[in-house]
Amino acid sequence: AVDDAIAAATTVVVNLNVRPNYTIDLLRDPSDTVLVGSSVLTQFPGYAKFEIEATSEAQKVDALSQHSIPVTKTAPAVPVPFIVEGRMAAYVIGSDNTVDMNVGVANETHATSADTIGESVFLHLDEVLDIFAESDDGSSIEVAATDTLADCVDDTYFDFAIDARDLADIQIYINGVNVLPASVFNVELATGPLKLLVHLEKTTGTATGELRVSKLALRTMDVAA
């Protein structure tokens, strides 16, 4: 769209075949990675591969964008509505609920568990092919990982979007379908800033995991297309 529009609008101007101007792009822009244990991150043309290996030990592999956006309402900062667009595929999903995969936005990473990150909106995978969604504002509102009722397919990419134009009512889309529209994912009270994050982890055991991410990008509503 040339301009932002509410869902109830009857008309909106759209420029077809024009790529969005992404404020942050994890595969394009600088990011930070810290590996724990035998985990591996490999960059290929067009995608990044995150792997948890079979060694029985605590492992973690992540990628956290260096660039960020403000979300706090504390003056003089102004919160920036945003949309995250991504594409990923689970090639090895793990077993026994051992390997956790989280993709989305967060104010930081964590050495052992993405669940302890204070402020975040994630799509979450573990053990099964069910896709979960969760959020935490770091204050009083936490939405625990909830089954979106959308499933991924082994070795097959799926598209997703996190629509945070309303920070108090974030909507999640998977392959173009609004999932859990009644769930109030919320980061309105977060202090931020928020960054793009991919985070895989396990605490112990020989389970493995492999996630491929071909897109994780964020665009803001106050940046001209």
N, C-alpha and C positions, 0 to 999 in steps of 0.2 A: 504494500500500500504506500502511496505517496505521503499520506498523513495517517496518524493514528485514528481509529474509529471504534466506537463502542459496539457491542454485539447487537444492539437493537437498531443500529443505523440502517436505513433503507438503501442508501447508496454510499459508495466509497470509491475513490479514484485509485486505480492500480496501474503500475507500470509493469507490463508483462516482459518476461525474459531479461529482467534486470536483477543482478545479484544484490543481496543486502550488503550494507556497509557494516561489517562486524567490528565492534569496539575491541573485543578480545577474541582471539582464535588460538586455542591450545596447541594446534599443530603448526601454526604459523609463527606465533610469538614466543618470547622467552618463557621458560617454565623451570621449576625446581623439582628435582627428584631425589629422594633418599631411599636406598634399598636396605632392607633388613633381611639377614639370612641369605639364602640362595636365590631369592627372587630375581627376576630379569625384566628389564624394559628394553625393547628393541624398536627402533624407528625404521619403517620401510616407506618407499614411495606411496603416499596416499593413506597410510594408517600407522598407528602405534600398537605394538603388541605387549600386553602386560601379562606376566606369567608368575604363578606360584609353583614352586618345584616340589618333588616328592620327599625331600629330606624332612625328617620329623623334627621340626624346630619352629620357633616363631618366625614368620616371614611377613614382609610388607613391601609393596611396590606402589609408587604413586607418581603423579605429575600434577603440580600446583602452579597455576599461571602466576607470573610475577605481576602482571597488570590486574587491576581491580576496579570495582565501582563502589561508590558510597551508597549506603542505605539508611544511615542514621538520620533522625529528624532533629537532632540537637543542633541548634544554630552554632556557626553559620552554615553548616553542611546542609545539603538538600538531597533527599533520597531520589535515586534514579530508577524509574521503572525499567524493566528489561525483559527480554525473551532469550532463553537459551535454546539452541537447536543442536541436536546431536544424532549420530548414527553409530551403532555399535553391534557387536556380535559375540556371543559366548561360544567359544570353541571347546573349552573344557569347563564344566560347571562346578566341579568338585563333588564331594560326597559327605554324608554325615553332618551336614550343616556346619562344615569346618571352614570353608573358604567364603569370605564375604567380599562382594564387589559393590562399590558405590560410585556413582557418576552423577555430577551436577555442579552445584556451587556451594562454597563454604568459606568461612572466614579464616580457616587454617587447615593444616593437615594434622595427622596424629601418628605417633610412632608404632602404635599397636592396634588401635580400634577407631574406625570412623564414627562409631556410635557415640563416642565421648566428645566429638567435636561440638562446640557450643552452638554454632549458627550454621544452618545448612538446609538445602533442599536436594534430595537425592532420589535417583532411581536405584533400586537395590536388588541384587541377585544373590542367592545362596542355595546350593544343593539341588533345587528343582528349577524348572524352566519358567516358573511363575515370576512375573515382574512386579516388584513392590515399589511403593512410593512413600516418602517420609519427609518431615521437616522439623526444624527446631529453631526458635527465635532467640535462644540463649537466655531467656527470661522466664516467662510463665506459660508459654504455649508450645507444646511438643506434640506432634502427630506421629505416633509410632508407625513402623513399617506396616503398610496396609496393602493387601493383595489388590492389584489393579484389575484383576480378572483377565488381563492380557498376558499371553504367554509368548516367550521367544522360542525360536527353533534352533537347534544345534547348527553351528557353522553358517548361520544366516543372519545378515544384517537387518536391523530394524531401526526406524527413525523415531525420534521422540522430540518433544518440545516442552519447556517449562515456561509458562506464560505468567510472568511476574509483573505485569503492568499494574496490577493491584496487589501490593505487597501483603495485604491482609486477606487476600482470597486468591491464592495462586492456583492456576489450572494446569493439569498435566495432560499431554497428548501423546499417544503412541500410534504410530502409523496413521496419523491424521485424525484419530478418534479421541475425543475428550473422555478420559477415564476418571472415575471417582469425582464427578463434578460436585457432589454434595460434601466432600471432605474439604475442610478449610485449612489447606496448607498455608503457612503464615510465617513471615519474617519481618513483620511490621515493626517489632520492638528490637530487632537486631541492631547492633552498633557497627558491624562490619569493619572494614570494607569486605566485600565478597569477591571471591576468585573462583575460577573454574577448577575443578578437581576430579581426578580419577584416582581411586584408592582401592587396592586389593590387599587382603590380609588373611592370615590364619594364626592361631596360637600354638598349635602343635599338630602332630599326626602326619600321615603320608599322603593325604589328599592333595590333588593338584588343581590348578585353575588357569584358564587362559581367556583373556578378554581382549578383543581387538576393537579399537576406536578409530573410525575414519573421519569423524567430525565431532568437535565440541567447540561451539562458538557462541558468543553472546553479543546481542545488539541492543542498543538503548534507544528509547523513544525520542531523545532530545538530540540525536545525531542525524543529520540529513542523509537520506538514502542516495 
